[in-house]
Amino acid sequence: MFRKLPIRKRWPFSKIGVAICSPFFLSSFFYSNNAVAENCQDRLDNKYFSCEVVSSDEDEFDACFKFISPSGATKHFDLDVENGAIVAACECKATTSEDEIKFHNTNWYHCVANDSGLSVSFEGLAEKKFGKILISKGQAVDGGGVSYYYKCKEKETDFCPAFFGGERPPIFGR
């Protein structure tokens, strides 16, 4: 019915390869367990991000985020969107187990702004990839019920361009 395939011989150096790689594996394992864990504030601390945003109203726009630490408004950190168009108080999300709650303990953040009649909340995941910080799974909702999805990458420059003249693009309900 089926043709019998020849059996391949194992590579004779496989045990040597495992013996050589084992010290590297073990050292990286112990190093990563002894390293200080970063939370979202450590990753976002005083960095600028270029963001692509899509709204549930089908608007698409770019935004510039800056995370400010220490915060002027809270004991953790702030999110400044577009040079002060929105300033939100932020904190890293908590983790829970049956026995305890650890506040400010993850790479997920959430922020809330309630300023001049505008309410908007933000959340996202601060990931470290190839030495740069990315914000993925970013979501926001404004007081009018419009929801937003965004993703951001760390900017090479430490500034958000100022907006001059004309009509300001839509920014989270403003």
C-alpha positions, 0 to 999 in steps of 0.5 A: 500500500505505502512505500516504506521510506528509508530510516535516516540516521541521527546526526552524531553531534546532536548530544554535543550541540545540546551540551554546548547550548545548555550553558547558554540556555541556563545562564539566560534562564537564570538571568531573566529570573533575576532581572528586575521586572519592568511595568508599563511605566518603566517602559513608557517613561518620558517617551514619545510615540507616533500612533495610527488611530481608527475610530468606530465612526471610520475616521483615521488619523495620526496622533502623537502621544507623550507619557510624562513621569513623574506626573503632575496630576497623579502619583503615577504618570500622565498621557499627553495627546497632541501637545496638551489637546488631551492630558490623561492620568494613567496607571499600570493595570493590576494583577490578581490571584486568589491571595493578593492584588498587585497594583501597578504591576503589568505592561498594560496601562489605562488612563482617564481624562475628564477635562473641559467637558471631554471624557476619554479613557485609554488602554494599551499594552507596552511591548518591548521589541528589538530594543524599541517600545511599541504600544499594541492593542490600544483602545480608547472610548470617549464620552460620546460613545465613539471607540478608537483602536490605535497602535503606536511606535516609539519616535526617534525624536523627543517631540510632537509636532505642533499643529498650526492653522487650518482645521485640527484633525479629529482627536478622540472626541475633540 
